[in-house]
């Protein structure tokens, strides 16, 4: 009987040590925390998928179609390599762009000169479907950050 009690106590001690080790796991690295913070703080805040007026395919009309990306945190976020994509696979990749804290950038479809608040995809065709589409934002590691959908979702998912 004493062997049985000793075995139970030893098993309990091993299980307790395992639980304590799991509870005191190594904290997340700063990079992991930064990525989590980026996913929570950067979002698609507005989408103008239907260019106002007639769809003339002029550069002016194309630039009235846009997506706004907002950084809700106080810290700037490096968007270099981040992508904005529609359901048909049209992809805009941010190059050398840093979004300041509490700032918004508008991604226009047409051509133009990039500024701190406006960037241009330099396309000659509309990107966003007026009836239904999904704008998906991914970071430079291709991880999902946010999406915005409208109309009847052809593909049904958010990722």
Residue pairs with C-beta under 8 A, 6 or more apart in sequence:
28 36
35 139
35 141
35 143
37 73
37 75
38 77
38 139
38 145
39 139
39 143
39 144
39 145
39 146
41 71
41 72
41 73
41 75
41 77
42 69
42 70
42 71
42 72
42 73
42 77
42 79
42 99
42 137
42 145
42 146
43 69
43 70
43 72
43 137
43 145
43 146
44 67
44 68
44 69
44 70
44 135
44 137
44 146
44 147
44 148
45 68
45 69
45 70
45 104
46 67
46 68
47 66
47 67
47 68
47 128
47 135
47 148
47 150
48 64
48 65
48 66
48 67
49 65
49 128
49 129
49 130
49 133
49 135
49 150
50 65
50 128
50 130
51 61
51 62
51 64
51 65
51 126
52 64
53 61
53 64
54 61
55 61
55 126
57 124
57 125
57 126
59 110
59 111
59 112
60 110
61 110
62 108
62 109
62 110
62 111
62 123
62 124
62 125
62 126
63 108
63 109
63 110
63 111
63 112
63 120
65 108
65 109
65 110
65 126
65 127
65 128
66 106
66 107
66 108
66 109
67 84
67 106
67 107
67 128
67 135
67 148
68 104
68 105
68 106
68 107
69 79
69 84
69 99
69 104
69 105
69 107
69 137
70 103
70 104
71 77
71 99
71 100
71 101
71 102
71 103
71 104
72 102
73 101
73 102
74 101
74 102
75 101
76 98
76 99
76 100
76 101
77 98
77 99
77 101
78 97
78 98
79 94
79 97
79 98
79 99
79 105
80 94
80 95
80 96
80 97
80 98
80 140
81 93
81 94
81 139
81 140
82 93
82 94
82 137
82 138
82 139
82 140
82 145
83 91
83 92
83 93
83 94
83 137
83 138
83 142
84 91
84 92
84 94
84 107
84 135
84 136
84 137
85 91
85 92
85 135
85 136
85 138
86 127
86 128
86 129
86 133
86 134
86 135
86 136
87 129
87 133
87 134
87 154
87 155
88 129
90 123
90 127
92 107
92 121
94 119
97 105
97 114
97 119
99 105
100 116
103 116
103 117
104 117
105 116
105 117
105 118
105 119
106 117
106 118
106 119
107 119
107 120
107 121
108 118
108 119
108 120
108 121
109 120
109 121
109 123
109 126
109 127
109 128
110 120
110 121
110 122
110 123
110 124
111 120
111 122
111 123
111 124
112 118
112 120
113 120
114 120
121 127
128 135
129 151
130 151
131 151
131 152
132 149
132 150
132 151
132 152
132 153
132 154
133 149
133 150
133 151
134 147
134 148
134 149
134 150
134 153
134 155
134 158
135 147
135 148
135 149
136 144
136 146
136 147
136 158
136 159
137 144
137 145
137 146
137 147
138 144
138 145
139 145
144 159
147 158
147 159
149 158
